[in-house]
Amino acid sequence: MLGAPLSRELVARIEAIDGVRCARIAADGRIHGDADESVFEDADILLLGAVPASVLDHLVARAPRLRWIHSASAGVDRISTAPVRERGLVVTNARGVFSRPIAEYVVMMSLAIARRLPQLLELQRERTWQPLRGREL
């Protein structure tokens, strides 16, 4: 079950594995696409995005074969609900996956702000060519 957004290409690659079927689950627990309720009975793995704990508990209750929940984000506090703990489900997360992109973003924005990039772009749009100095970091 996919409770996190994945590209069609990635879903196709996952489903190319023999015996694997993906079903998209909305944040409110509803099934997207042509899958039916049997998806819950057959589900072994849940890839989770931003789903409220009440919806997660509802999904867990409807999926008797569920063994593994993977969070597409770093935190697992919201996944560690009583039903998940009681069933002893394996819970993993994506900790560290976003470290490099976040670090790159911070450096990029620091330079953009220090060098006054938003103001420079505005002056370019206005075709105003005047000196604009940034600050050193």
C-alpha positions as CSV (number, residue, x, y, z in Angstrom):
1,M,0.0,0.0,0.0
2,L,1.3,3.4,-0.9
3,G,0.4,6.2,1.4
4,A,3.1,8.4,0.0
5,P,3.4,10.0,-3.4
6,L,5.5,8.1,-5.9
7,S,6.0,8.7,-9.6
8,R,4.2,6.4,-12.1
9,E,7.6,5.3,-13.3
10,L,8.7,4.3,-9.8
11,V,5.4,2.4,-9.2
12,A,5.9,0.6,-12.5
13,R,9.4,-0.4,-11.5
14,I,8.1,-1.7,-8.1
15,E,5.3,-3.6,-9.7
16,A,7.7,-5.2,-12.2
17,I,8.8,-7.4,-9.3
18,D,7.0,-10.7,-9.5
19,G,4.0,-10.9,-7.2
20,V,4.1,-7.2,-6.2
21,R,1.1,-5.0,-6.5
22,C,0.9,-1.4,-5.4
23,A,-2.3,0.4,-4.3
24,R,-2.4,4.1,-3.6
25,I,-4.0,5.1,-0.3
26,A,-5.2,8.7,0.2
27,A,-4.4,10.6,3.4
28,D,-8.0,9.8,4.6
29,G,-7.4,6.0,4.1
30,R,-9.5,5.7,0.9
31,I,-8.1,3.6,-2.0
32,H,-7.2,5.4,-5.2
33,G,-7.5,3.9,-8.7
34,D,-8.8,0.5,-9.6
35,A,-7.8,-1.4,-6.5
36,D,-10.5,-2.8,-4.3
37,E,-10.8,-3.6,-0.6
38,S,-8.8,-6.8,-1.0
39,V,-5.7,-4.7,-1.2
40,F,-5.9,-4.4,2.6
41,E,-6.2,-8.2,3.1
42,D,-3.1,-8.9,1.0
43,A,-0.9,-6.0,2.0
44,D,2.5,-6.8,3.6
45,I,4.1,-3.4,3.4
46,L,2.8,0.2,3.9
47,L,4.9,3.1,2.5
48,L,3.6,6.0,4.6
49,G,3.5,9.7,3.9
50,A,1.6,12.3,5.9
51,V,-1.3,10.3,7.3
52,P,-3.0,11.1,10.6
53,A,-2.6,8.5,13.4
54,S,-6.3,7.7,13.4
55,V,-6.1,6.8,9.6
56,L,-2.9,4.8,10.2
57,D,-4.7,2.8,13.0
58,H,-7.6,2.2,10.7
59,L,-5.3,1.0,7.9
60,V,-3.4,-1.3,10.4
61,A,-6.8,-2.8,11.6
62,R,-7.8,-3.5,8.0
63,A,-4.5,-5.2,7.0
64,P,-4.1,-8.5,8.9
65,R,-1.0,-9.5,6.9
66,L,0.8,-6.2,7.3
67,R,4.4,-6.7,8.6
68,W,6.3,-3.5,7.7
69,I,5.6,0.2,7.7
70,H,8.1,2.6,6.1
71,S,7.9,6.3,6.7
72,A,8.9,8.5,3.7
73,S,10.1,11.1,6.2
74,A,12.6,11.0,9.1
75,G,10.4,10.8,12.1
76,V,8.5,7.8,13.3
77,D,6.8,9.2,16.4
78,R,3.5,9.6,14.7
79,I,3.7,6.0,13.4
80,S,4.4,4.4,16.8
81,T,0.7,4.1,17.7
82,A,-0.6,1.6,20.1
83,P,-2.0,-0.8,17.4
84,V,1.4,-0.7,15.6
85,R,3.3,-1.5,18.8
86,E,0.8,-4.2,19.8
87,R,1.2,-6.0,16.5
88,G,5.0,-5.7,16.7
89,L,5.1,-4.3,13.2
90,V,8.6,-3.3,11.8
91,V,8.8,0.4,11.4
92,T,11.6,2.1,9.4
93,N,12.1,5.6,8.2
94,A,14.0,7.7,5.6
95,R,16.4,9.4,8.1
96,G,19.3,10.9,6.3
97,V,17.9,10.7,2.8
98,F,17.2,14.4,2.7
99,S,20.4,15.6,4.5
100,R,22.3,16.5,1.3
101,P,19.4,18.3,-0.5
102,I,18.6,20.3,2.7
103,A,22.3,21.3,3.2
104,E,22.5,22.4,-0.5
105,Y,19.3,24.4,-0.1
106,V,20.6,26.1,3.0
107,V,23.8,27.1,1.2
108,M,22.0,28.2,-1.9
109,M,19.5,30.4,0.1
110,S,22.3,31.8,2.3
111,L,24.1,33.0,-0.8
112,A,21.0,34.2,-2.5
113,I,20.0,36.3,0.5
114,A,23.5,37.6,1.2
115,R,24.0,38.6,-2.5
116,R,20.5,40.1,-2.6
117,L,19.4,37.8,-5.5
118,P,15.6,38.6,-5.2
119,Q,16.3,42.3,-5.5
120,L,18.7,41.7,-8.4
121,L,16.1,39.7,-10.3
122,E,13.5,42.4,-9.7
123,L,15.9,45.0,-11.1
124,Q,16.5,42.8,-14.1
125,R,12.8,42.5,-14.8
126,E,12.5,46.3,-14.5
127,R,15.5,46.7,-16.8
128,T,17.1,48.9,-14.1
129,W,20.8,48.7,-14.2
130,Q,22.2,50.2,-11.1
131,P,24.9,49.0,-8.7
132,L,23.7,46.4,-6.2
133,R,26.1,45.1,-3.7
134,G,25.6,42.1,-1.5
135,R,27.1,41.2,1.8
136,E,30.0,38.9,2.4
137,L,29.3,35.7,4.3
